[in-house]
Amino acid sequence: MEIEQKQEEVIDHYVKQASSLDGSALGPLVAEVTSHPALFAFSEIIAVPNVLQLEGTGNSVYLDVLRLFAHGTWSDYKSDASRLPHLVPDQVLKLKQLTVLTLAETNKELDVINVRELEHFLINECMYAGIIRGKLDQLRKCFEVQFAAGRDPRPGQLGSTIQTLSNWLDTLSNLLISIQEKMKWADTMTEVAKEHKKEVGNRVEEVKKSISIKKFPTVSRPTLTSGGMRRSTRNLVE
């Protein structure tokens, strides 16, 4: 999130500049944009009408460079280097950083061949820049990705992204329903337990009363016999 916030002001600045330039005058701006150390998203700049108007003109290569940095990788540049402008060191660094982001999107573990060189690049040029976080496992020779800044979506990719988010929302909805059902079941079981506890308590009280009556029989009372003599009788509780 931090890297995205840093880019907002930079993007707004370049969008305003691009809107005031035309044709070949956009060339230096494109070079500056693709070299900026805090800029890793280019869709807003590409969408500027003045920039889109480069398509099909003698200056269309500038639009191609922006698209390369928006969606491409270092390998894409090497395969098309003869047609594209020569990249300055800052542009090379930027494109390699973007290439790491693409790899991080598709592979949570990046295979490491030259450990020392890649370690230096990942730590000093990517992690310090805030575009990626992770842990380098030298024993397994891989970099475990924990976070990677997002790149510009490719044309046509937005639909699949929306579908993925929609599926995720459906999963959350089903999970919420399941949790609510379990909560209702737990409430029901709590009421059943209360009723059972009350019933057991009532039975215990009845047993206590019964035991008390058997333990303490009624007191003897005198009665008269037919001969006028007194005798005692005792009511025994069976």
Steps between C-alpha positions, in 0.01 A plus 500: 500500500782742581660467156162575333453812711846628409418466132177702496661843504767392250239364259285813526806713426591306185141477378478880507831531316405245236172681439691813398742331255464351153696277261876486541481733801369204695827308447699662784199473730468126430869453579456691826186308596656160439808598702322640806604299809157518669279429198390143417161557334448661161140435391378848594775660291434269206131595517575871445347589158821672383694181570245271332516719190858380447359169374574451130725809476874533463520550876304187594819350645451717808161341558659159452757580769227597744312177424821302550545648846130457579472132407831364368816348643873519440475202266235680295734795458795284396291327236391836356803717581584573135170684453482675838715790623816419696423494871709704741622330825208635707254358246679164501478489880132594490412234244685232696313602815173471311610159371544383860145615575368298207687191621371557853141513371526162330750321727506531878848351490753651261781265398842645570799418278761759590429538872728793574394712203129434542518549876655841447236597245202376702612664824646828376286570194168332582451458874645839590284654229195348671372312194560152638539325835617148567775272620801369310555131569862437404481130586212439259624770261170682477334823610170455686267787409285644779384819324540651153363829368249457219580590140269653242240248380549380146228569242223245554629407845246713682216258423681204655593714801136595553400132471764401755376764744139391438589138577680613814190697607279194445735292714484757779119510478477121529743506791290764677184292455680196642620699801148635564355147486760376748418791731128414488581134573719607793217718638255211468734263678547757778123518557474120500779482757323757720174304489681178579680663792169634633336157469787332681482762776129437549558127527777553753266711716232230485750236609620720785143547627433127481815420696412759764155350562641148543774617736272695740178297587198661676495538885307243720162610637301339793174315444241354736422133519157358567604445860582863556874447507738713298736354249716649237483430138762608248428577144778341308589617165549215267 
